[in-house]
Amino acid sequence: MRCGTEWDGAMEKLIQRILGACALLAGVSAAGCQLSLDAPTVKSARAQTSASQVQNEPDLLIQNESQLPDTYPHASYELRFRARGGVPPLHWRVEKGVLPPGLKLEEDGLLHGQPEHEGEFQFTIAIKDSGQPQLGVQKAFILRVRSAMSLNWKTPAHVNGSRIEGSAEVSNTTPDDIDLTFIVLAVPANGRAVAIGYQHFLLRRGTLAMELPFGESLPRGGYVVHVDAVGEVPAKNVIHRQRLETPSALQVTVGP
């Protein structure tokens, strides 16, 4: 009997070694070879792997640069906010500040529309995911709506003897060529305006600070000078308008 017992013990040890080798060589779970002995080890390994995966997942992050691409009044604008991490779907909203009037942020992160006027706009975008517990993050942004067609004094309107003269400068920072009409009126007290400058030409995109002179001899009297620039982009049905005006009437004292 002892011989039989010793043989049984030896066989049990041999079987244990074979089962261990099976698990190592075949790459199968220990449960497939010896459930009662190795199941706790398998569960522990799986728990450790799951914990490692959670630790390696990135935090919820807004990827867009803080300075958003510039745009222009009445130009179509479309930008997709992007995020890394979190559980989809993601939910976007404006947390602080205001968007340029004419632009709208959709809940899916699409910013789109046509800004109504120029300016620098600062706002904070917030995002939350759909996980439990829910992750959230915020980021501040700047969006500049640049003047599509700028008009400024180069030489402010002034009196020179019997003349009122001066010059303006015009710039086109849009992506389009602009059909420009430039007109300068001297308006006396009776309201009968006199044209003292006029040009009509194609203002090419990328043109900066082009000087447009004006001037004309006028009868004695006081005149408020209006400088108007109207630019059209027919293909897009877009019109740009800019105006300059003297703060008070200019007095012409020489002449008939």
C-alpha positions in Angstrom: 0.0 0.0 0.0 2.8 2.4 0.8 4.3 1.7 -2.6 0.9 2.6 -4.1 0.7 5.8 -2.0 4.2 6.8 -3.0 3.4 6.2 -6.6 0.2 8.2 -6.4 2.1 11.1 -4.8 4.8 11.0 -7.5 2.1 11.0 -10.2 0.3 14.0 -8.6 3.5 16.0 -8.6 4.2 15.0 -12.2 0.7 16.1 -13.3 1.1 19.4 -11.5 4.3 20.1 -13.4 2.7 19.1 -16.7 -0.2 21.4 -16.0 2.1 24.3 -15.1 4.1 23.7 -18.3 0.8 23.7 -20.2 -0.1 27.1 -18.9 3.3 28.6 -19.6 3.9 27.1 -23.1 0.4 27.4 -24.5 -0.3 30.9 -23.1 -3.7 30.0 -22.0 -5.3 31.0 -18.7 -4.5 28.9 -15.7 -8.3 28.2 -15.4 -8.0 26.1 -18.5 -5.4 23.8 -16.9 -6.2 23.9 -13.2 -9.2 26.0 -12.2 -9.1 25.4 -8.4 -5.5 26.4 -7.9 -5.0 29.2 -10.4 -8.3 31.1 -10.8 -7.5 33.7 -8.0 -4.2 34.4 -9.7 -6.0 35.0 -13.0 -8.5 37.4 -11.4 -5.7 39.3 -9.8 -3.8 39.6 -13.0 -6.9 40.8 -14.8 -7.6 43.4 -12.1 -4.0 44.7 -12.4 -4.3 45.0 -16.2 -7.5 46.9 -15.9 -6.1 49.3 -13.3 -3.1 49.9 -15.5 -5.3 50.7 -18.5 -7.3 53.3 -16.5 -4.1 54.9 -15.3 -2.8 55.2 -18.9 -5.9 56.8 -20.3 -5.4 60.5 -21.1 -7.2 63.2 -19.2 -10.0 65.1 -21.1 -8.1 67.8 -23.1 -9.2 70.6 -25.5 -6.6 70.4 -28.3 -7.3 73.7 -30.3 -4.8 76.5 -29.9 -5.9 79.4 -27.7 -5.6 81.9 -30.7 -8.2 80.9 -33.2 -7.9 81.7 -36.9 -8.9 85.3 -37.8 -11.9 86.1 -39.8 -13.7 89.2 -41.3 -17.1 90.7 -41.1 -19.7 88.8 -43.1 -17.3 86.1 -44.1 -18.3 82.5 -43.6 -16.5 81.0 -40.7 -16.4 77.3 -39.6 -14.1 75.7 -37.0 -14.3 72.3 -35.3 -13.2 72.2 -31.7 -11.3 69.0 -31.0 -10.7 67.1 -27.7 -8.7 64.1 -26.5 -9.9 61.6 -23.9 -13.3 61.3 -22.2 -16.3 59.2 -23.0 -18.2 60.2 -26.1 -20.5 61.9 -26.9 -18.8 65.1 -25.8 -20.8 68.3 -25.0 -19.5 71.8 -25.7 -20.7 75.2 -24.6 -19.6 78.8 -24.0 -18.8 79.1 -20.3 -17.6 82.7 -20.1 -17.5 85.7 -22.4 -19.3 86.1 -25.7 -18.8 84.8 -29.2 -18.6 87.4 -32.1 -22.2 88.3 -33.0 -23.2 86.1 -35.9 -21.3 83.0 -34.7 -22.8 80.0 -32.9 -21.3 77.1 -31.1 -23.1 73.8 -31.5 -23.1 71.2 -28.7 -21.0 68.9 -30.8 -18.2 71.5 -31.0 -18.8 73.1 -34.4 -18.3 76.9 -34.4 -19.9 78.5 -37.4 -21.7 81.5 -38.9 -20.8 84.9 -40.3 -19.5 87.5 -37.8 -21.4 90.8 -38.0 -18.6 93.3 -37.1 -14.9 93.6 -36.3 -13.4 93.3 -32.9 -11.4 91.1 -30.6 -13.5 88.5 -28.7 -12.4 86.6 -25.7 -14.4 83.6 -24.4 -14.0 80.4 -22.5 -15.2 77.1 -23.9 -16.2 74.2 -21.6 -16.6 70.5 -22.4 -18.0 67.6 -20.6 -18.0 63.9 -21.5 -20.7 61.3 -21.0 -18.8 59.1 -18.4 -19.8 58.3 -14.9 -18.4 60.2 -13.1 -18.5 63.0 -15.7 -15.2 64.6 -16.8 -15.0 68.3 -17.6 -12.5 70.9 -18.7 -12.4 74.5 -19.8 -10.1 76.6 -22.0 -9.9 80.3 -22.9 -9.8 81.5 -26.5 -9.3 84.6 -28.6 -10.9 85.2 -31.9 -10.2 88.4 -33.9 -12.6 89.7 -36.5 -10.5 92.0 -38.6 -11.8 94.8 -40.6 -12.6 93.5 -44.1 -11.9 96.9 -45.7 -10.3 99.6 -43.5 -10.4 103.3 -44.3 -8.3 105.8 -42.3 -7.0 109.3 -42.7 -3.6 109.6 -44.3 -3.6 113.4 -44.3 -6.8 114.7 -42.6 -9.0 117.0 -44.6 -7.8 120.6 -44.2 -8.1 124.0 -45.7 -5.4 125.2 -48.1 -6.3 128.7 -49.4 -9.5 128.2 -51.2 -9.2 124.4 -51.3 -10.2 121.7 -49.0 -7.8 118.8 -49.6 -6.3 115.7 -47.9 -6.0 112.0 -48.4 -7.3 108.7 -47.0 -5.7 105.3 -47.1 -7.6 102.1 -47.7 -6.7 98.4 -47.1 -8.2 95.1 -48.2 -7.4 92.3 -45.8 -10.1 90.0 -47.1 -9.4 87.0 -49.3 -11.3 88.7 -52.1 -10.7 91.4 -54.7 -13.1 94.3 -54.0 -14.9 96.5 -56.5 -14.3 99.9 -54.7 -16.1 103.2 -55.1 -14.4 106.1 -53.2 -16.1 109.4 -53.0 -15.4 112.5 -50.9 -18.1 115.2 -50.3 -17.8 118.7 -48.9 -21.2 119.5 -47.3 -22.0 123.1 -46.5 -24.6 124.4 -44.1 -27.3 124.4 -46.8 -26.8 120.6 -47.4 -25.8 120.9 -51.1 -22.8 118.6 -51.2 -19.9 119.2 -53.5 -17.8 116.2 -54.7 -14.1 116.9 -54.1 -12.8 113.4 -54.8 -13.9 110.3 -56.6 -12.3 107.0 -57.7 -13.7 103.6 -58.8 -11.3 100.7 -59.2 -10.6 97.1 -58.2 -9.0 97.0 -54.8 -6.9 93.8 -54.8 -6.8 91.5 -51.9 -3.7 92.0 -49.7 -3.6 95.8 -50.5 -2.4 97.7 -47.5 -2.6 101.5 -46.8 -3.2 102.6 -50.4 -3.3 106.4 -50.4 -6.2 108.1 -52.1 -5.8 111.9 -52.4 -8.7 114.4 -52.8 -9.1 118.1 -53.1 -11.1 120.9 -54.8 -11.4 124.7 -54.7 -14.6 125.8 -53.0 -16.5 129.1 -52.3 -16.2 130.7 -48.9 -18.1 128.9 -46.2 -18.0 126.1 -43.7 -17.9 122.5 -44.9 -18.1 119.1 -43.2 -16.1 116.6 -45.2 -17.5 113.0 -45.6 -15.2 110.3 -47.0 -17.0 107.2 -48.1 -15.7 103.9 -49.4 -18.1 101.2 -50.6 -16.6 97.9 -51.7 -18.6 95.1 -53.4 -17.8 91.4 -53.9 -20.6 90.5 -56.4 -19.8 86.7 -56.5 -20.5 86.5 -52.7 -23.2 89.3 -52.6 -21.1 91.1 -50.0 -20.8 94.8 -49.5 -18.2 96.5 -47.3 -18.7 100.1 -46.1 -16.4 102.5 -44.3 -16.7 106.2 -43.6 -14.6 109.1 -42.3 -15.9 112.5 -41.3 -14.3 115.7 -40.0 -15.4 116.5 -36.4 -16.5 120.0 -37.3 -16.9 122.2 -40.4 -13.8 123.4 -42.1 -13.9 127.2 -42.9 -12.9 128.4 -46.4 -12.2 132.1 -46.0 -10.4 132.8 -49.4 -12.3 133.0 -52.6 -15.3 134.5 -54.2 
